[in-house]
Amino acid sequence: MQVELESLSREELTKLISDATKALKSVDARRKAEAKLAAEKVAKEFGYSLDEILSAGGKTTKGAPKYANPADPSQTWTGRGRKPKWVVDALASGKSVEDMEI
């Protein structure tokens, strides 16, 4: 469908945009449904339902805290990742990491 856009009126262009947006939503909904069916089929081949697979993943814990702020014990750090500001400040003031161990 080839349309000469410059020959259309503002109202016709607005309707064309609206119709195209509706068509895109319809295509997206149809493709999502197809993808879900394909995912369910693959999950079933492995002996699971799609709900079982989706509910099983991504549940990780932060880890147990190993260090606490001497000035405010409610502030803790696991020892992994970026050091919190209170750890950096304590180290700069001459304390060691061992001084902050829980």
Secondary structure, 3 states (H helix, E strand, C coil): CCCCHHHCCHHHHHHHHHHHHHHHHHHHHHHHHHHHHHHHHHHHHCCCCHHHHHHHCCCCCCCCCCEECCCCCCCEECCCCCCCHHHHHHHHCCCCHHHHEC
